[in-house]
Amino acid sequence: TGVRPDRTSSGRREHVNENGSGGAAARVWAALSDLVLRQENRRAEVEQALGLSFLRAQALRRLLPGPLPMRELTERLRARQSG
């Protein structure tokens, strides 16, 4: 049994089982999907507003308190991406 996305009349995605019924798992999946898509949209907004890649914007943010050795900056950026 798979879960497939359907569109409602408002255009919102609604996940339903193959038999046409939704369930708790489908609602959780829909919420997680929406969260991920909103995060991707936010990254695109930041990139467009600043004219920088999201990673470069994060690097500059890490440098606001003061300079860091490149190794430490890299470690902080990696920690942010994995967590």
Distance bins in CASP14 RR format, pairs under 12 A and 6 or more apart:
PFRMAT RR
TARGET T0000
AUTHOR 0000-0000-0000
RMODE 2
METHOD distances of the structure
MODEL  1
1 16 0 0 0 0 0 1 0 0 0 0 0
1 17 1 0 1 0 0 0 0 0 0 0 0
1 18 1 0 1 0 0 0 0 0 0 0 0
1 19 1 0 0 1 0 0 0 0 0 0 0
1 20 0 0 0 0 0 1 0 0 0 0 0
1 21 0 0 0 0 0 1 0 0 0 0 0
1 22 0 0 0 0 0 1 0 0 0 0 0
1 23 0 0 0 0 0 1 0 0 0 0 0
1 25 0 0 0 0 0 1 0 0 0 0 0
1 26 0 0 0 0 0 1 0 0 0 0 0
2 15 0 0 0 0 1 0 0 0 0 0 0
2 16 0 0 0 0 1 0 0 0 0 0 0
2 17 1 0 0 1 0 0 0 0 0 0 0
2 18 1 0 1 0 0 0 0 0 0 0 0
2 19 0 0 0 0 1 0 0 0 0 0 0
2 20 0 0 0 0 0 1 0 0 0 0 0
2 21 0 0 0 0 0 1 0 0 0 0 0
2 22 0 0 0 0 0 1 0 0 0 0 0
2 23 0 0 0 0 0 1 0 0 0 0 0
2 25 0 0 0 0 1 0 0 0 0 0 0
2 26 0 0 0 0 1 0 0 0 0 0 0
2 29 0 0 0 0 0 1 0 0 0 0 0
3 13 0 0 0 0 0 1 0 0 0 0 0
3 14 0 0 0 0 0 1 0 0 0 0 0
3 15 1 0 1 0 0 0 0 0 0 0 0
3 16 1 0 0 1 0 0 0 0 0 0 0
3 17 1 0 0 1 0 0 0 0 0 0 0
3 18 0 0 0 0 1 0 0 0 0 0 0
3 19 0 0 0 0 0 1 0 0 0 0 0
3 20 0 0 0 0 0 1 0 0 0 0 0
3 21 0 0 0 0 0 1 0 0 0 0 0
3 22 0 0 0 0 1 0 0 0 0 0 0
3 23 0 0 0 0 1 0 0 0 0 0 0
3 24 0 0 0 0 0 1 0 0 0 0 0
3 25 1 0 0 1 0 0 0 0 0 0 0
3 26 1 0 1 0 0 0 0 0 0 0 0
3 27 0 0 0 0 0 1 0 0 0 0 0
3 28 0 0 0 0 0 1 0 0 0 0 0
3 29 1 0 0 1 0 0 0 0 0 0 0
3 30 0 0 0 0 1 0 0 0 0 0 0
3 32 0 0 0 0 0 1 0 0 0 0 0
3 33 0 0 0 0 0 1 0 0 0 0 0
4 13 0 0 0 0 0 1 0 0 0 0 0
4 14 0 0 0 0 1 0 0 0 0 0 0
4 15 1 0 0 1 0 0 0 0 0 0 0
4 16 1 0 0 1 0 0 0 0 0 0 0
4 17 0 0 0 0 1 0 0 0 0 0 0
4 18 1 0 0 1 0 0 0 0 0 0 0
4 19 0 0 0 0 0 1 0 0 0 0 0
4 20 0 0 0 0 1 0 0 0 0 0 0
4 21 0 0 0 0 0 1 0 0 0 0 0
4 22 0 0 0 0 0 1 0 0 0 0 0
4 26 0 0 0 0 1 0 0 0 0 0 0
4 29 0 0 0 0 0 1 0 0 0 0 0
4 30 0 0 0 0 0 1 0 0 0 0 0
5 11 0 0 0 0 0 1 0 0 0 0 0
5 12 0 0 0 0 0 1 0 0 0 0 0
5 13 1 0 1 0 0 0 0 0 0 0 0
5 14 1 0 0 1 0 0 0 0 0 0 0
5 15 1 0 1 0 0 0 0 0 0 0 0
5 16 0 0 0 0 1 0 0 0 0 0 0
5 17 0 0 0 0 0 1 0 0 0 0 0
5 22 0 0 0 0 0 1 0 0 0 0 0
5 26 0 0 0 0 1 0 0 0 0 0 0
5 29 0 0 0 0 1 0 0 0 0 0 0
5 30 1 0 0 1 0 0 0 0 0 0 0
5 33 1 0 0 1 0 0 0 0 0 0 0
5 34 0 0 0 0 0 1 0 0 0 0 0
5 37 0 0 0 0 0 1 0 0 0 0 0
6 12 0 0 0 0 1 0 0 0 0 0 0
6 13 1 0 0 1 0 0 0 0 0 0 0
6 14 1 0 1 0 0 0 0 0 0 0 0
6 15 1 0 0 1 0 0 0 0 0 0 0
6 16 1 0 1 0 0 0 0 0 0 0 0
6 17 0 0 0 0 0 1 0 0 0 0 0
6 18 0 0 0 0 0 1 0 0 0 0 0
6 20 0 0 0 0 1 0 0 0 0 0 0
6 21 0 0 0 0 0 1 0 0 0 0 0
6 22 0 0 0 0 1 0 0 0 0 0 0
6 26 0 0 0 0 0 1 0 0 0 0 0
6 30 0 0 0 0 0 1 0 0 0 0 0
7 13 1 0 0 1 0 0 0 0 0 0 0
7 14 1 0 0 1 0 0 0 0 0 0 0
7 15 0 0 0 0 0 1 0 0 0 0 0
7 16 0 0 0 0 0 1 0 0 0 0 0
7 30 0 0 0 0 0 1 0 0 0 0 0
8 14 1 0 1 0 0 0 0 0 0 0 0
8 15 0 0 0 0 0 1 0 0 0 0 0
8 16 0 0 0 0 0 1 0 0 0 0 0
8 30 0 0 0 0 0 1 0 0 0 0 0
12 30 0 0 0 0 1 0 0 0 0 0 0
12 31 0 0 0 0 0 1 0 0 0 0 0
12 33 0 0 0 0 0 1 0 0 0 0 0
12 34 0 0 0 0 1 0 0 0 0 0 0
12 37 0 0 0 0 0 1 0 0 0 0 0
13 26 0 0 0 0 0 1 0 0 0 0 0
13 27 0 0 0 0 0 1 0 0 0 0 0
13 29 0 0 0 0 1 0 0 0 0 0 0
13 30 1 0 0 1 0 0 0 0 0 0 0
13 31 0 0 0 0 0 1 0 0 0 0 0
13 32 0 0 0 0 0 1 0 0 0 0 0
13 33 1 0 0 1 0 0 0 0 0 0 0
13 34 1 0 0 1 0 0 0 0 0 0 0
13 37 0 0 0 0 1 0 0 0 0 0 0
14 20 0 0 0 0 0 1 0 0 0 0 0
14 21 0 0 0 0 0 1 0 0 0 0 0
14 22 1 0 0 1 0 0 0 0 0 0 0
14 23 0 0 0 0 0 1 0 0 0 0 0
14 26 1 0 0 1 0 0 0 0 0 0 0
14 27 0 0 0 0 1 0 0 0 0 0 0
14 29 0 0 0 0 0 1 0 0 0 0 0
14 30 1 0 0 1 0 0 0 0 0 0 0
14 31 0 0 0 0 0 1 0 0 0 0 0
14 33 0 0 0 0 0 1 0 0 0 0 0
14 34 0 0 0 0 0 1 0 0 0 0 0
15 21 0 0 0 0 0 1 0 0 0 0 0
15 22 1 0 0 1 0 0 0 0 0 0 0
15 23 0 0 0 0 1 0 0 0 0 0 0
15 24 0 0 0 0 0 1 0 0 0 0 0
15 25 0 0 0 0 1 0 0 0 0 0 0
15 26 1 1 0 0 0 0 0 0 0 0 0
15 27 1 0 0 1 0 0 0 0 0 0 0
15 28 0 0 0 0 1 0 0 0 0 0 0
15 29 1 0 1 0 0 0 0 0 0 0 0
15 30 1 0 1 0 0 0 0 0 0 0 0
15 31 0 0 0 0 1 0 0 0 0 0 0
15 32 0 0 0 0 0 1 0 0 0 0 0
15 33 1 0 0 1 0 0 0 0 0 0 0
15 34 0 0 0 0 0 1 0 0 0 0 0
16 22 1 0 1 0 0 0 0 0 0 0 0
16 23 0 0 0 0 1 0 0 0 0 0 0
16 25 0 0 0 0 0 1 0 0 0 0 0
16 26 1 0 0 1 0 0 0 0 0 0 0
16 27 0 0 0 0 0 1 0 0 0 0 0
16 29 0 0 0 0 0 1 0 0 0 0 0
16 30 0 0 0 0 1 0 0 0 0 0 0
17 23 1 0 0 1 0 0 0 0 0 0 0
17 24 0 0 0 0 0 1 0 0 0 0 0
17 25 0 0 0 0 1 0 0 0 0 0 0
17 26 1 0 0 1 0 0 0 0 0 0 0
17 27 0 0 0 0 0 1 0 0 0 0 0
17 29 0 0 0 0 0 1 0 0 0 0 0
18 26 0 0 0 0 0 1 0 0 0 0 0
19 26 0 0 0 0 0 1 0 0 0 0 0
20 26 0 0 0 0 1 0 0 0 0 0 0
21 27 0 0 0 0 0 1 0 0 0 0 0
22 28 0 0 0 0 0 1 0 0 0 0 0
22 29 0 0 0 0 0 1 0 0 0 0 0
22 30 0 0 0 0 1 0 0 0 0 0 0
23 29 0 0 0 0 1 0 0 0 0 0 0
23 30 0 0 0 0 1 0 0 0 0 0 0
24 30 0 0 0 0 0 1 0 0 0 0 0
24 31 0 0 0 0 0 1 0 0 0 0 0
25 31 0 0 0 0 0 1 0 0 0 0 0
25 32 0 0 0 0 0 1 0 0 0 0 0
26 32 0 0 0 0 0 1 0 0 0 0 0
26 33 0 0 0 0 0 1 0 0 0 0 0
27 33 0 0 0 0 0 1 0 0 0 0 0
27 34 0 0 0 0 0 1 0 0 0 0 0
28 34 0 0 0 0 0 1 0 0 0 0 0
28 35 0 0 0 0 0 1 0 0 0 0 0
29 35 0 0 0 0 0 1 0 0 0 0 0
29 36 0 0 0 0 0 1 0 0 0 0 0
30 36 0 0 0 0 0 1 0 0 0 0 0
30 37 0 0 0 0 0 1 0 0 0 0 0
31 37 0 0 0 0 0 1 0 0 0 0 0
31 38 0 0 0 0 0 1 0 0 0 0 0
32 38 0 0 0 0 0 1 0 0 0 0 0
32 39 0 0 0 0 0 1 0 0 0 0 0
33 39 0 0 0 0 0 1 0 0 0 0 0
33 40 0 0 0 0 0 1 0 0 0 0 0
34 40 0 0 0 0 0 1 0 0 0 0 0
34 41 0 0 0 0 0 1 0 0 0 0 0
35 41 0 0 0 0 0 1 0 0 0 0 0
35 42 0 0 0 0 0 1 0 0 0 0 0
36 42 0 0 0 0 0 1 0 0 0 0 0
36 43 0 0 0 0 0 1 0 0 0 0 0
37 43 0 0 0 0 0 1 0 0 0 0 0
37 44 0 0 0 0 0 1 0 0 0 0 0
38 44 0 0 0 0 0 1 0 0 0 0 0
38 45 0 0 0 0 0 1 0 0 0 0 0
39 45 0 0 0 0 0 1 0 0 0 0 0
39 46 0 0 0 0 0 1 0 0 0 0 0
39 54 0 0 0 0 0 1 0 0 0 0 0
40 46 0 0 0 0 0 1 0 0 0 0 0
40 47 0 0 0 0 0 1 0 0 0 0 0
40 54 0 0 0 0 1 0 0 0 0 0 0
41 47 0 0 0 0 0 1 0 0 0 0 0
41 48 0 0 0 0 0 1 0 0 0 0 0
41 54 0 0 0 0 0 1 0 0 0 0 0
42 48 0 0 0 0 0 1 0 0 0 0 0
42 49 0 0 0 0 0 1 0 0 0 0 0
42 54 0 0 0 0 1 0 0 0 0 0 0
42 57 0 0 0 0 0 1 0 0 0 0 0
43 49 0 0 0 0 0 1 0 0 0 0 0
43 50 0 0 0 0 0 1 0 0 0 0 0
43 52 0 0 0 0 0 1 0 0 0 0 0
43 53 0 0 0 0 1 0 0 0 0 0 0
43 54 1 0 1 0 0 0 0 0 0 0 0
43 55 0 0 0 0 1 0 0 0 0 0 0
43 56 0 0 0 0 0 1 0 0 0 0 0
43 57 0 0 0 0 1 0 0 0 0 0 0
43 58 0 0 0 0 1 0 0 0 0 0 0
44 50 0 0 0 0 0 1 0 0 0 0 0
44 51 0 0 0 0 0 1 0 0 0 0 0
44 53 0 0 0 0 0 1 0 0 0 0 0
44 54 0 0 0 0 1 0 0 0 0 0 0
44 57 0 0 0 0 0 1 0 0 0 0 0
45 51 0 0 0 0 0 1 0 0 0 0 0
45 54 0 0 0 0 1 0 0 0 0 0 0
45 57 0 0 0 0 0 1 0 0 0 0 0
46 52 0 0 0 0 1 0 0 0 0 0 0
46 53 0 0 0 0 1 0 0 0 0 0 0
46 54 1 0 1 0 0 0 0 0 0 0 0
46 55 0 0 0 0 0 1 0 0 0 0 0
46 56 0 0 0 0 0 1 0 0 0 0 0
46 57 1 0 1 0 0 0 0 0 0 0 0
46 58 0 0 0 0 1 0 0 0 0 0 0
46 60 0 0 0 0 0 1 0 0 0 0 0
46 61 0 0 0 0 0 1 0 0 0 0 0
47 53 1 0 0 1 0 0 0 0 0 0 0
47 54 1 0 1 0 0 0 0 0 0 0 0
47 55 0 0 0 0 1 0 0 0 0 0 0
47 56 0 0 0 0 1 0 0 0 0 0 0
47 57 1 0 0 1 0 0 0 0 0 0 0
47 58 0 0 0 0 0 1 0 0 0 0 0
48 54 0 0 0 0 0 1 0 0 0 0 0
48 57 0 0 0 0 0 1 0 0 0 0 0
49 57 0 0 0 0 1 0 0 0 0 0 0
50 56 0 0 0 0 1 0 0 0 0 0 0
50 57 1 0 1 0 0 0 0 0 0 0 0
50 58 0 0 0 0 0 1 0 0 0 0 0
50 59 0 0 0 0 0 1 0 0 0 0 0
50 60 0 0 0 0 1 0 0 0 0 0 0
50 61 0 0 0 0 0 1 0 0 0 0 0
51 57 0 0 0 0 1 0 0 0 0 0 0
51 60 0 0 0 0 0 1 0 0 0 0 0
52 58 0 0 0 0 1 0 0 0 0 0 0
52 59 0 0 0 0 1 0 0 0 0 0 0
52 60 1 0 0 1 0 0 0 0 0 0 0
52 61 0 0 0 0 0 1 0 0 0 0 0
53 59 0 0 0 0 1 0 0 0 0 0 0
53 60 0 0 0 0 0 1 0 0 0 0 0
53 77 0 0 0 0 0 1 0 0 0 0 0
54 60 0 0 0 0 0 1 0 0 0 0 0
54 61 0 0 0 0 0 1 0 0 0 0 0
54 77 0 0 0 0 0 1 0 0 0 0 0
54 80 0 0 0 0 0 1 0 0 0 0 0
54 81 0 0 0 0 0 1 0 0 0 0 0
55 61 0 0 0 0 0 1 0 0 0 0 0
55 62 0 0 0 0 0 1 0 0 0 0 0
55 73 0 0 0 0 0 1 0 0 0 0 0
55 74 0 0 0 0 0 1 0 0 0 0 0
55 76 0 0 0 0 0 1 0 0 0 0 0
55 77 1 0 0 1 0 0 0 0 0 0 0
55 78 0 0 0 0 0 1 0 0 0 0 0
55 80 0 0 0 0 1 0 0 0 0 0 0
55 81 0 0 0 0 1 0 0 0 0 0 0
56 62 0 0 0 0 0 1 0 0 0 0 0
56 63 0 0 0 0 0 1 0 0 0 0 0
56 73 0 0 0 0 0 1 0 0 0 0 0
56 77 0 0 0 0 0 1 0 0 0 0 0
57 63 0 0 0 0 0 1 0 0 0 0 0
57 64 0 0 0 0 0 1 0 0 0 0 0
57 77 0 0 0 0 0 1 0 0 0 0 0
57 80 0 0 0 0 0 1 0 0 0 0 0
58 64 0 0 0 0 0 1 0 0 0 0 0
58 73 0 0 0 0 1 0 0 0 0 0 0
58 74 0 0 0 0 0 1 0 0 0 0 0
58 76 0 0 0 0 1 0 0 0 0 0 0
58 77 1 0 0 1 0 0 0 0 0 0 0
58 78 0 0 0 0 0 1 0 0 0 0 0
58 79 0 0 0 0 0 1 0 0 0 0 0
58 80 1 0 0 1 0 0 0 0 0 0 0
58 81 0 0 0 0 1 0 0 0 0 0 0
59 67 0 0 0 0 0 1 0 0 0 0 0
59 68 0 0 0 0 1 0 0 0 0 0 0
59 70 0 0 0 0 0 1 0 0 0 0 0
59 72 0 0 0 0 0 1 0 0 0 0 0
59 73 1 0 0 1 0 0 0 0 0 0 0
59 74 0 0 0 0 1 0 0 0 0 0 0
59 76 0 0 0 0 1 0 0 0 0 0 0
59 77 1 0 0 1 0 0 0 0 0 0 0
59 78 0 0 0 0 0 1 0 0 0 0 0
59 80 0 0 0 0 1 0 0 0 0 0 0
59 81 0 0 0 0 0 1 0 0 0 0 0
60 66 0 0 0 0 0 1 0 0 0 0 0
60 67 0 0 0 0 0 1 0 0 0 0 0
60 68 0 0 0 0 0 1 0 0 0 0 0
60 73 0 0 0 0 0 1 0 0 0 0 0
60 77 0 0 0 0 0 1 0 0 0 0 0
61 68 0 0 0 0 0 1 0 0 0 0 0
61 73 0 0 0 0 0 1 0 0 0 0 0
61 76 0 0 0 0 1 0 0 0 0 0 0
61 77 0 0 0 0 1 0 0 0 0 0 0
61 80 0 0 0 0 1 0 0 0 0 0 0
62 68 1 0 0 1 0 0 0 0 0 0 0
62 69 0 0 0 0 0 1 0 0 0 0 0
62 70 0 0 0 0 0 1 0 0 0 0 0
62 72 0 0 0 0 1 0 0 0 0 0 0
62 73 1 0 1 0 0 0 0 0 0 0 0
62 74 0 0 0 0 0 1 0 0 0 0 0
62 75 0 0 0 0 0 1 0 0 0 0 0
62 76 1 0 1 0 0 0 0 0 0 0 0
62 77 1 0 0 1 0 0 0 0 0 0 0
62 78 0 0 0 0 0 1 0 0 0 0 0
62 79 0 0 0 0 0 1 0 0 0 0 0
62 80 0 0 0 0 1 0 0 0 0 0 0
63 69 0 0 0 0 0 1 0 0 0 0 0
63 70 0 0 0 0 0 1 0 0 0 0 0
63 72 0 0 0 0 0 1 0 0 0 0 0
63 73 1 0 0 1 0 0 0 0 0 0 0
63 76 0 0 0 0 1 0 0 0 0 0 0
63 77 0 0 0 0 0 1 0 0 0 0 0
64 73 0 0 0 0 0 1 0 0 0 0 0
65 72 0 0 0 0 0 1 0 0 0 0 0
65 73 0 0 0 0 0 1 0 0 0 0 0
65 76 0 0 0 0 0 1 0 0 0 0 0
66 72 0 0 0 0 0 1 0 0 0 0 0
66 73 0 0 0 0 0 1 0 0 0 0 0
67 73 0 0 0 0 1 0 0 0 0 0 0
68 74 0 0 0 0 1 0 0 0 0 0 0
68 75 0 0 0 0 1 0 0 0 0 0 0
68 76 1 0 0 1 0 0 0 0 0 0 0
68 77 0 0 0 0 0 1 0 0 0 0 0
69 75 0 0 0 0 1 0 0 0 0 0 0
69 76 0 0 0 0 0 1 0 0 0 0 0
70 76 0 0 0 0 0 1 0 0 0 0 0
70 77 0 0 0 0 0 1 0 0 0 0 0
71 77 0 0 0 0 0 1 0 0 0 0 0
71 78 0 0 0 0 0 1 0 0 0 0 0
72 78 0 0 0 0 0 1 0 0 0 0 0
72 79 0 0 0 0 0 1 0 0 0 0 0
73 79 0 0 0 0 0 1 0 0 0 0 0
73 80 0 0 0 0 0 1 0 0 0 0 0
74 80 0 0 0 0 0 1 0 0 0 0 0
74 81 0 0 0 0 0 1 0 0 0 0 0
75 81 0 0 0 0 0 1 0 0 0 0 0
75 82 0 0 0 0 0 1 0 0 0 0 0
76 82 0 0 0 0 0 1 0 0 0 0 0
76 83 0 0 0 0 0 1 0 0 0 0 0
77 83 0 0 0 0 0 1 0 0 0 0 0
END
